[in-house]
């Protein structure tokens, strides 16, 4: 009986943490005006909030095949989410003609130099 209450408390804390992170990231998506800032908050929502919710599910199921499947989902999301966000961010920096309005000139010069030197990818 005590173990069930401890499990319930851990699941509740993980779900509450996931909800707080998701609400904060969602607020950031609507508050930020620049696309790269929105992508960062969406990435946080994707990785951290979903991690907390899926961990809550894994704890609530206990040890078993369902928990193993949830752990595989967590692993896949932690690999695929940041990679896709990185690719979208790279696309935005290469194709945005008004990037200079959102960044300082030094940052833009460094970015153009990195792209020209091949450190930022192919153009």
ABEGO torsion letter per residue (X at the ends): XAAAAAAAAAAAAAAAAAAAAAAAAAAAAAABABAAAAAAAAAAAAAAAAAAAAAAAAAAAEBEAAAAAAAAAAAAAAAAAAAAAAAAAAAAAAABAAAAAABBAAAAAAAAAAAAAGAAEBX
